Amino acid sequence: ADGPNPPNSVSFTSTSDTSATGGSGTAADGITYNSTPTAKWTEATDPSGSAIEIYQWVVTGAYGDVYTTSHRKYSGYSEDTEAELNSMSDGAYKLWVQAKDEYGNWGNFSSGWSFEIDTVAPVTPTGLTNPSSTETPTQPALTWSGGDTGSGIDFYKISLSGPNQIVVAYSTDEQLDANEYAGDELADGNWTWNVRGYDLAGNEGEWSSDKSLTIQSITDADGP
């Protein structure tokens, strides 16, 4: 007899699919820093009406075929519609699920669901640079060097400490590729700023070293 129909949806639980607060990573993008994530799937159905006895889940590489034994990296069984995956190495994978009914008939596997484990934080930014002009505008373009070796940078957080105030800002999508920030208007005076990166998995990088910045608005510098 034919086995159960496969689950039609596979994903991580919301607490397993991590992302940084305020970033573009979502709880459904399949990118996480959790190396033992919990996967979930919709309940399988059996055309004959038989009860589902157990599920088998299999993890392959990103380009693996679940029906090729050598492609299988991790596997396990669950009586429920979720399971904690084995402690996994960083990398890109696919997750497949099949069900067995109460009479021992195995169904086909679901489509492979792509996901990524990334436990490595972005590199600490270096090369912090201020505008070259001595008459620094009140919205200076700040640049740095940074990056991420895993899931990719989601955004940068910039902290600026100046005359009686602290400004915390975030890079926009347009500024991301250029590793730059030009946003809040800053008061004249001496400032210190630094920056850190967050990746799509939600890993938080270290703060860079501090960089000094003097704001002297062009209007004031020109004088009367």
RODO-2510 file (C-alpha; in nm, 4 decimals, decimal comma):
residues 224
     n   res          X          Y          Z
     1     a     0,0000     0,0000     0,0000
     2     d     0,1054     0,3544    -0,0567
     3     g     0,2306     0,5393     0,2461
     4     p     0,1231     0,8781     0,3840
     5     n     0,1473     1,1987     0,1895
     6     p     0,4516     1,4001     0,3003
     7     p     0,4252     1,7177     0,5120
     8     n     0,3650     2,0155     0,2839
     9     s     0,5557     2,2659     0,4980
    10     v     0,8831     2,2414     0,6908
    11     s     1,0486     2,5218     0,8895
    12     f     1,2112     2,6154     1,2211
    13     t     1,0176     2,7082     1,5319
    14     s     1,0140     3,0832     1,5919
    15     t     1,2548     3,0576     1,8856
    16     s     1,5051     2,8598     1,6771
    17     d     1,5127     3,0889     1,3727
    18     t     1,7184     3,3725     1,5141
    19     s     1,7687     3,7269     1,3864
    20     a     1,8916     4,0542     1,5314
    21     t     1,6332     4,2959     1,6687
    22     g     1,5652     4,5670     1,4135
    23     g     1,7311     4,3819     1,1284
    24     s     1,5956     4,2437     0,8036
    25     g     1,6442     3,8834     0,9148
    26     t     1,3124     3,7209     0,9981
    27     a     1,1876     3,4316     1,2065
    28     a     1,1057     3,2463     0,8854
    29     d     1,4190     3,2909     0,6739
    30     g     1,5845     2,9655     0,7852
    31     i     1,9053     3,1395     0,8970
    32     t     2,0032     3,0867     1,2598
    33     y     2,2969     3,0926     1,5016
    34     n     2,1326     2,8084     1,6965
    35     s     2,3368     2,4935     1,6265
    36     t     2,0656     2,2689     1,7756
    37     p     1,7520     2,4227     1,6236
    38     t     1,4056     2,2730     1,6531
    39     a     1,2376     2,1987     1,3209
    40     k     0,8628     2,1701     1,2738
    41     w     0,6392     2,0492     0,9934
    42     t     0,2735     2,0171     0,9086
    43     e     0,1016     1,6904     0,9923
    44     a     0,1165     1,4251     0,7230
    45     t    -0,2044     1,2694     0,5935
    46     d    -0,2687     0,9129     0,4840
    47     p    -0,4956     0,8559     0,1780
    48     s    -0,6346     0,5406     0,3395
    49     g    -0,7206     0,7218     0,6600
    50     s    -0,4628     0,5298     0,8630
    51     a    -0,3031     0,6955     1,1629
    52     i     0,0512     0,8360     1,1395
    53     e     0,2869     0,6338     1,3574
    54     i     0,6206     0,8157     1,3245
    55     y     0,8214     1,0646     1,1201
    56     q     1,1755     1,0409     0,9948
    57     w     1,3754     1,3603     0,9330
    58     v     1,6943     1,3737     0,7306
    59     v     1,9443     1,6566     0,6801
    60     t     2,1564     1,6696     0,3642
    61     g     2,3968     1,9255     0,2274
    62     a     2,2536     2,2212     0,0382
    63     y     2,2790     2,0300    -0,2900
    64     g     2,2206     1,6845    -0,1465
    65     d     1,9660     1,4246    -0,2527
    66     v     1,7840     1,2575     0,0353
    67     y     1,7577     0,9331    -0,1594
    68     t     2,1382     0,9092    -0,1904
    69     t     2,2615     0,7609     0,1378
    70     s     2,6047     0,9233     0,1150
    71     h     2,4416     1,2684     0,1023
    72     r     2,2750     1,2238     0,4414
    73     k     2,4515     1,4099     0,7226
    74     y     2,2073     1,3913     1,0159
    75     s     1,8837     1,2007     1,0749
    76     g     1,6392     1,1013     1,3432
    77     y     1,2808     1,0037     1,4266
    78     s     0,9943     1,1810     1,5982
    79     e     0,6429     1,0837     1,7010
    80     d     0,5472     1,4529     1,6922
    81     t     0,5529     1,7174     1,4184
    82     e     0,8765     1,8703     1,5432
    83     a     1,2239     1,7593     1,6447
    84     e     1,5452     1,9081     1,7781
    85     l     1,8179     1,8595     1,5208
    86     n     2,1579     1,7248     1,6193
    87     s     2,4340     1,9649     1,7166
    88     m     2,5263     2,0877     1,3713
    89     s     2,8298     2,2482     1,2137
    90     d     2,8043     2,5832     1,0376
    91     g     2,6905     2,5538     0,6781
    92     a     2,4004     2,5353     0,4347
    93     y     2,1647     2,2361     0,4442
    94     k     1,8307     2,0905     0,3385
    95     l     1,5801     1,9212     0,5683
    96     w     1,3498     1,6431     0,4468
    97     v     1,0653     1,4709     0,6341
    98     q     0,8662     1,1526     0,5630
    99     a     0,5931     0,9733     0,7577
   100     k     0,5087     0,6096     0,8311
   101     d     0,1541     0,4936     0,8967
   102     e     0,0345     0,2473     1,1587
   103     y     0,0700    -0,0424     0,9127
   104     g     0,4378     0,0234     0,8475
   105     n     0,4030     0,1975     0,5108
   106     w     0,6511     0,4793     0,4511
   107     g     0,5463     0,7735     0,2365
   108     n     0,7611     0,9918     0,0138
   109     f     0,9859     1,2598     0,1555
   110     s     0,8762     1,6223     0,1590
   111     s     1,0545     1,8705    -0,0630
   112     g     1,3927     1,9665     0,0772
   113     w     1,3701     2,2834     0,2900
   114     s     1,6835     2,5011     0,2758
   115     f     1,8362     2,6451     0,5919
   116     e     2,1683     2,7766     0,7198
   117     i     2,3565     2,7476     1,0495
   118     d     2,5892     3,0422     1,1199
   119     t     2,7435     3,0738     1,4658
   120     v     3,0292     3,3082     1,3704
   121     a     2,9920     3,6802     1,4427
   122     p     3,0831     3,9481     1,1864
   123     v     3,4430     4,0688     1,1878
   124     t     3,5230     4,3668     1,4065
   125     p     3,5169     4,6789     1,1857
   126     t     3,8464     4,8553     1,1207
   127     g     3,9663     5,1546     0,9202
   128     l     3,7150     5,4001     1,0662
   129     t     3,7398     5,7185     0,8602
   130     n     3,6044     6,0712     0,9021
   131     p     3,5387     6,3228     0,6227
   132     s     3,8684     6,4690     0,4986
   133     s     3,7505     6,8323     0,5130
   134     t     3,8568     7,0395     0,8139
   135     e     3,5155     7,2049     0,7927
   136     t     3,3190     6,8954     0,8845
   137     p     2,9471     6,9173     0,8056
   138     t     2,6960     6,8444     1,0770
   139     q     2,5903     6,5250     0,8934
   140     p     2,9325     6,3730     0,8214
   141     a     2,9823     6,0659     0,6035
   142     l     3,1538     5,8060     0,8233
   143     t     3,3108     5,4983     0,6631
   144     w     3,4793     5,1760     0,7786
   145     s     3,5861     4,8304     0,6654
   146     g     3,3864     4,5287     0,7796
   147     g     3,2263     4,2064     0,6659
   148     d     3,0981     3,8630     0,7566
   149     t     3,2149     3,5180     0,6488
   150     g     2,8821     3,3410     0,7011
   151     s     2,5252     3,4506     0,6370
   152     g     2,6241     3,8080     0,5501
   153     i     2,5945     4,1476     0,7164
   154     d     2,2390     4,2518     0,8021
   155     f     2,3185     4,5976     0,9380
   156     y     2,5731     4,8044     1,1310
   157     k     2,5104     4,9836     1,4594
   158     i     2,6912     5,3148     1,5065
   159     s     2,7377     5,4839     1,8445
   160     l     2,8395     5,8505     1,8585
   161     s     2,9236     6,0215     2,1895
   162     g     2,9478     6,3998     2,1826
   163     p     2,8646     6,7218     2,3640
   164     n     2,6148     6,6153     2,6311
   165     q     2,4544     6,3505     2,4125
   166     i     2,4858     5,9984     2,2747
   167     v     2,3485     5,9141     1,9322
   168     v     2,2823     5,5499     1,8376
   169     a     2,2127     5,4956     1,4697
   170     y     2,1803     5,2117     1,2188
   171     s     2,2987     5,1806     0,8609
   172     t     2,0297     5,1690     0,5938
   173     d     2,0197     4,9147     0,3130
   174     e     2,1624     5,1748     0,0744
   175     q     2,4585     5,2410     0,3041
   176     l     2,5297     4,8768     0,3768
   177     d     2,7376     4,7839     0,0708
   178     a     2,9475     5,0989     0,1025
   179     n     3,0103     5,0502     0,4766
   180     e     2,9140     5,4085     0,5456
   181     y     2,6777     5,6157     0,7519
   182     a     2,5498     5,9724     0,7080
   183     g     2,2404     6,0448     0,9093
   184     d     2,1660     6,2366     1,2255
   185     e     2,2691     6,5992     1,2415
   186     l     2,5390     6,6396     1,5058
   187     a     2,6127     6,9392     1,7239
   188     d     2,9429     7,1261     1,6924
   189     g     3,2156     6,9925     1,9188
   190     n     3,4291     6,6858     1,9817
   191     w     3,2769     6,3422     1,9266
   192     t     3,3850     5,9800     1,9566
   193     w     3,2277     5,7082     1,7443
   194     n     3,2520     5,3348     1,6897
   195     v     3,0632     5,0665     1,5002
   196     r     2,9693     4,6987     1,5178
   197     g     2,8105     4,4553     1,2712
   198     y     2,5137     4,2182     1,2951
   199     d     2,4645     3,9308     1,0509
   200     l     2,1464     3,7751     0,9116
   201     a     2,1625     3,4920     1,1654
   202     g     2,1533     3,7439     1,4519
   203     n     2,5184     3,7165     1,5558
   204     e     2,6487     4,0378     1,7129
   205     g     3,0031     4,1478     1,6304
   206     e     3,2440     4,3292     1,8613
   207     w     3,2585     4,7072     1,8787
   208     s     3,5397     4,8635     1,6803
   209     s     3,8024     5,0841     1,8404
   210     d     3,6932     5,4421     1,9071
   211     k     3,7464     5,7119     1,6460
   212     s     3,7604     6,0824     1,7319
   213     l     3,5600     6,3319     1,5264
   214     t     3,5374     6,7115     1,5474
   215     i     3,2232     6,8751     1,4139
   216     q     3,2673     7,2314     1,2930
   217     s     2,9675     7,3259     1,0851
   218     i     3,0445     7,4925     0,7557
   219     t     2,8165     7,7850     0,8395
   220     d     3,0029     7,8616     1,1628
   221     a     3,3414     7,8066     0,9993
   222     d     3,2675     8,0626     0,7283
   223     g     3,2026     8,3297     0,9890
   224     p     3,0057     8,6491     0,9416
***
